[in-house]
């Protein structure tokens, strides 16, 4: 059951406290970014307030998760560690 909108911060804080001991720096950043992304507009601020993780850290977590595909030539493209040869 999803919590009411007013209690999102408490719900996120409870999830974070339950997971915190199992997360390293990178997984904590990615988890916070995924939570913020799922909440939509204002999600980064809400997750930052609920967990104490800085907004810049959460935003950095969005980069590897939701980065863009870049192409250097028509036959070579990459996506954060994944190389695609065409």
Backbone as CSV, one residue per row, in Angstrom:
resi,resn,N_x,N_y,N_z,CA_x,CA_y,CA_z,C_x,C_y,C_z
1,UNK,0.836,-1.182,0.000,0.000,0.000,0.000,0.882,1.246,0.000
2,UNK,0.618,2.185,-0.871,1.396,3.414,-0.951,0.974,4.377,0.147
3,UNK,1.953,5.096,0.707,1.602,6.069,1.741,0.916,7.295,1.141
4,UNK,0.251,8.042,1.985,-0.364,9.291,1.543,0.734,10.288,1.193
5,UNK,0.462,11.241,0.283,1.489,12.192,-0.151,2.200,12.914,0.991
6,UNK,1.514,13.239,2.057,2.134,13.939,3.176,3.161,13.112,3.922
7,UNK,3.096,11.804,3.769,4.012,10.944,4.507,5.104,10.332,3.626
8,UNK,5.285,10.857,2.407,6.325,10.326,1.518,7.690,10.396,2.159
9,UNK,8.006,11.521,2.808,9.329,11.681,3.410,9.577,10.605,4.467
10,UNK,8.591,10.341,5.294,8.735,9.303,6.315,8.879,7.921,5.700
11,UNK,8.138,7.666,4.652,8.209,6.376,3.960,9.594,6.178,3.343
12,UNK,10.111,7.209,2.691,11.441,7.126,2.071,12.510,6.980,3.148
13,UNK,12.391,7.730,4.233,13.357,7.642,5.326,13.387,6.228,5.904
14,UNK,12.213,5.618,6.100,12.151,4.254,6.621,12.816,3.261,5.676
15,UNK,12.561,3.405,4.376,13.202,2.522,3.392,14.715,2.694,3.417
16,UNK,15.148,3.954,3.484,16.586,4.231,3.478,17.255,3.657,4.723
17,UNK,16.664,3.861,5.880,17.252,3.340,7.114,17.328,1.822,7.110
18,UNK,16.355,1.170,6.479,16.386,-0.285,6.373,17.449,-0.804,5.419
19,UNK,17.746,-0.020,4.399,18.724,-0.437,3.386,20.133,0.087,3.628
20,UNK,20.284,1.155,4.380,21.553,1.889,4.483,22.747,1.000,4.831
21,UNK,22.558,0.048,5.695,23.687,-0.793,6.114,24.182,-1.715,5.001
22,UNK,23.383,-1.924,3.980,23.753,-2.811,2.879,24.253,-2.067,1.643
23,UNK,24.166,-0.741,1.651,24.514,0.048,0.478,25.917,0.637,0.590
24,UNK,26.664,0.572,-0.511,27.930,1.305,-0.560,27.643,2.687,-1.152
25,UNK,28.686,3.474,-1.347,28.476,4.849,-1.810,27.748,4.901,-3.154
26,UNK,28.176,4.080,-4.095,27.557,4.117,-5.429,26.109,3.622,-5.403
27,UNK,25.877,2.503,-4.719,24.511,1.971,-4.695,23.574,2.893,-3.923
28,UNK,24.078,3.591,-2.900,23.256,4.557,-2.175,22.864,5.710,-3.097
29,UNK,23.820,6.171,-3.894,23.565,7.268,-4.836,22.544,6.849,-5.895
30,UNK,22.702,5.644,-6.437,21.780,5.159,-7.471,20.397,4.902,-6.885
31,UNK,20.338,4.312,-5.682,19.035,4.065,-5.050,18.285,5.380,-4.837
32,UNK,18.990,6.385,-4.303,18.352,7.675,-4.052,17.878,8.300,-5.363
33,UNK,18.674,8.164,-6.417,18.294,8.720,-7.720,17.059,8.018,-8.276
34,UNK,16.996,6.713,-8.123,15.829,5.968,-8.611,14.569,6.342,-7.831
35,UNK,14.704,6.524,-6.525,13.556,6.966,-5.721,13.086,8.347,-6.180
36,UNK,14.041,9.251,-6.389,13.695,10.606,-6.824,13.037,10.586,-8.189
37,UNK,13.563,9.763,-9.087,13.003,9.653,-10.438,11.567,9.116,-10.383
38,UNK,11.330,8.129,-9.512,9.992,7.544,-9.388,8.985,8.553,-8.846
39,UNK,9.443,9.469,-7.999,8.545,10.473,-7.427,8.208,11.584,-8.408
40,UNK,9.065,11.779,-9.402,8.813,12.823,-10.392,9.248,14.193,-9.910
41,UNK,8.545,15.231,-10.342,8.909,16.607,-10.023,9.008,16.798,-8.510
42,UNK,10.125,17.333,-8.062,10.342,17.556,-6.631,10.900,16.350,-5.912
43,UNK,11.109,15.253,-6.636,11.595,14.017,-6.019,12.985,14.137,-5.438
44,UNK,13.869,14.854,-6.130,15.239,15.015,-5.630,15.227,15.748,-4.296
45,UNK,14.460,16.818,-4.203,14.384,17.591,-2.955,13.790,16.746,-1.828
46,UNK,12.756,15.980,-2.137,12.110,15.161,-1.112,13.038,14.070,-0.607
47,UNK,13.721,13.382,-1.518,14.644,12.320,-1.120,15.819,12.908,-0.339
48,UNK,16.320,14.059,-0.770,17.420,14.709,-0.044,16.993,15.058,1.374
49,UNK,15.808,15.605,1.525,15.304,15.979,2.846,15.081,14.753,3.727
50,UNK,14.567,13.681,3.142,14.240,12.488,3.925,15.462,11.684,4.343
51,UNK,16.502,11.685,3.493,17.654,10.814,3.747,18.895,11.547,4.239
52,UNK,18.974,12.852,3.989,20.181,13.584,4.337,21.256,13.491,3.265
53,UNK,20.942,12.847,2.153,21.874,12.765,1.028,21.777,14.073,0.253
54,UNK,22.919,14.650,-0.081,22.930,15.945,-0.770,22.287,15.833,-2.152
55,UNK,21.597,16.895,-2.567,20.915,16.912,-3.877,21.868,16.639,-5.032
56,UNK,23.093,17.176,-4.956,24.066,16.949,-6.025,24.435,15.468,-6.134
57,UNK,24.493,14.782,-4.994,24.792,13.352,-4.989,23.665,12.576,-5.655
58,UNK,22.441,12.951,-5.355,21.286,12.282,-5.967,21.262,12.541,-7.468
59,UNK,21.516,13.776,-7.858,21.543,14.119,-9.275,22.651,13.355,-9.994
60,UNK,23.802,13.204,-9.340,24.899,12.431,-9.935,24.496,10.975,-10.120
61,UNK,23.661,10.463,-9.240,23.184,9.086,-9.371,22.298,8.884,-10.580
62,UNK,21.657,9.944,-11.044,20.820,9.843,-12.237,21.654,9.692,-13.497
63,UNK,22.865,10.196,-13.510,23.681,10.188,-14.717,23.983,8.783,-15.232
64,UNK,24.562,7.873,-14.432,24.850,6.551,-14.996,23.593,5.736,-15.252
65,UNK,22.544,6.007,-14.504,21.324,5.232,-14.651,20.517,5.656,-15.866
66,UNK,20.449,6.951,-16.097,19.613,7.470,-17.163,20.415,8.326,-18.133
67,UNK,21.667,7.931,-18.382,22.521,8.678,-19.286,22.038,8.550,-20.723
68,UNK,22.732,9.187,-21.605,22.350,9.138,-23.011,23.384,8.355,-23.800
69,UNK,22.971,7.828,-24.904,23.877,7.128,-25.802,24.624,8.177,-26.616
70,UNK,25.916,8.021,-26.705,26.703,8.953,-27.485,27.423,8.197,-28.591
71,UNK,27.585,8.814,-29.725,28.238,8.180,-30.873,29.401,9.050,-31.333
72,UNK,30.574,8.414,-31.470,31.727,9.139,-31.985,31.795,9.039,-33.503
73,UNK,31.395,7.919,-34.031,31.315,7.737,-35.474,30.036,6.980,-35.761
74,UNK,29.743,6.762,-37.016,28.528,6.008,-37.353,28.655,4.538,-36.993
75,UNK,29.873,4.057,-36.762,30.040,2.634,-36.474,30.384,2.360,-35.010
76,UNK,30.434,3.381,-34.163,30.799,3.180,-32.762,29.928,4.034,-31.860
77,UNK,29.233,3.395,-30.916,28.408,4.099,-29.939,28.696,3.531,-28.563
78,UNK,28.484,4.308,-27.539,28.708,3.833,-26.177,27.631,4.316,-25.241
79,UNK,27.473,3.586,-24.136,26.503,3.957,-23.110,27.082,3.544,-21.761
80,UNK,27.770,4.452,-21.103,28.322,4.235,-19.773,28.941,2.852,-19.603
81,UNK,30.020,2.583,-20.305,30.722,1.321,-20.154,30.336,0.263,-21.161
82,UNK,29.275,0.471,-21.880,28.840,-0.473,-22.893,29.233,0.064,-24.272
83,UNK,29.971,-0.714,-25.007,30.390,-0.294,-26.346,29.619,-1.108,-27.364
84,UNK,29.025,-0.424,-28.330,28.257,-1.086,-29.372,28.954,-0.829,-30.690
85,UNK,29.365,-1.864,-31.353,29.989,-1.719,-32.667,28.942,-2.090,-33.703
86,UNK,28.774,-1.216,-34.668,27.735,-1.444,-35.694,28.347,-1.817,-37.009
